[in-house]
């Protein structure tokens, strides 16, 4: 699981960079965001940010798109989850 998340890191980082470059969301600098990842037995992942404001933003949508592209091997049993902490650059 960690290697799949690590391979997706450039996509998550691109979402952060895009958010920080946008004047509307540049104020996110310095915040930490926890991305909750839920993987179903079929290997498909869904994600949401713990922070509702961020989750509803284009930044949240970008992160969800990256997470949806993550491919995990199918397995038997219950869904499993992970919490991925993202640091949104530094506040100036």
JOQUI-V259574 format. One record per helix or strand. SS is the DSSP state (H for helix, E for strand). FROM is the first residue (numbers start at 1). TO is the last residue. If there is no record, write none. Layout:
SS | FROM | TO
SS | FROM | TO
This chain:
H | 2 | 21
H | 26 | 28
E | 32 | 39
E | 44 | 49
H | 52 | 55
H | 58 | 68
E | 71 | 71
E | 80 | 87
